[in-house]
Amino acid sequence: MTKGQTLQKVWDGLPEERKRRIRARAQVLEAEYLSLQELRQKAGISQANVSKVLNMEQGNISRLEKNSDMLLSTLRKYIEAVGGKLNLIVELPNKPPIALSGIGDLLEDSKPEKMKH
């Protein structure tokens, strides 16, 4: 047995104007969201091309495009493989947006240097 109302009952009880605003906001959010697959397709690049650039099997590219959690370095390489550049923007409450730069440089700088023999 469920506790409380079901989502459908809550939705059915909303005024039509509220439903209209919710639907409109959902459309805006959906339009803003691009998956990696959609991004690649908009760039006009095939998975096969991305797999060549990244030196990965095409099946791994497919899995990568469905992955919602990955390293920034992996995401940066993917974005570059489709001809783009990754920028990170931090949005704090009541502050102007802050562009993080040099993330790739920081990642590279944090790697230990190889020992010379």
N, C-alpha and C positions, 0 to 999 in steps of 0.2 A: 504494500500500500504506500502511495506517495504522500509526502508531507507537503502541505501548502498547495498553492495553485500550480497548474501546469503552465508552461510558457504560452501555449495556445490560448488558454483562458485569459491570461494577462493581456495578450495581444488583442483578443476579441473585445476586451473591456476598454481598450484605449479609444479616445475620440479620433475621428477620421483625420482631423488636422494633424494630430500628433503622429499618426501612422504615416501620413504623407511626408512629414519632416524626417522621420526615421528612414523611410525609403530613399528620400533624396540624399541624406547623409551617407547611407550605405553605398549609393551609386558613386558619390564623390570618392569615398575611401577605396572602392574597387578600382576606380579609374587611376588612382594614385599608385596602387600596388602593382608592381611588375615582378613576376617570378624571373629567375635567371633564364629559363627557357624563353619566356616572352621577350626579355631583353635581347637575347641572342637572335631571335627571329626578327625583331625590329631592326637589328643591325645588319640583317640579311646574310647571316653566317650560319653554316650548317654545323651540326655536332661533329661531323667528320673533320671539318677544318679546325674547330676548337681542339679536338683530340690531337691533331698533328702539332698545333702550336704548343700545347701543354705536354706533349709527349706522353699521352695517356690513352688507354683503350677507350673506344667510343662508349662502351657500356658504363665505364666509370664516369664519363661526362654526363650521361643520363642520370646516374645516381646522384652526382654532384648537384645537378639542377633541381633535384627533388629534396635535397638536404636543407633543413632549416637551421642547422647549427654547424658552422665551420670556422676554421682559422681565418683571421683577417688576411693573412698572407695568401691563402688559397683563393679567397674572394678577389683580392687585388689581381692575382695572376689571371683568373678567369675573366675579369672585367677588361684587363689589358688584351687578352686573347681575342675578345670581340671588338677591339678597337677603341675601348673607352679608358677612362681614368677614374679611379675610386677616390672620392672625397668624403671625409667624415665631418659631420656637423653636430656639435653638442648644443642642445637647447635646454637651458636651465630656466627655472621659473623667474620671471621678472628681470631677465638679463638678455642682452642681445645674443644671437647665435654665435658660437665660437667654432671656427674651422680648425680642425686638428690637422696639422701638416707634419710631414716627416715621419709618419707612423712606420712606413716601410723602412726608412733609414734607422729608426729606433730598433726595429726588429733585427735588421742586419747588424747594427752596432752591438746588440746584446749577445750575439753569437761569439763564443770563445774563439780566439785566433788559433789557427793551426800551428802546432809546434814546428819550428824549423830544425832540421837535423843537419 
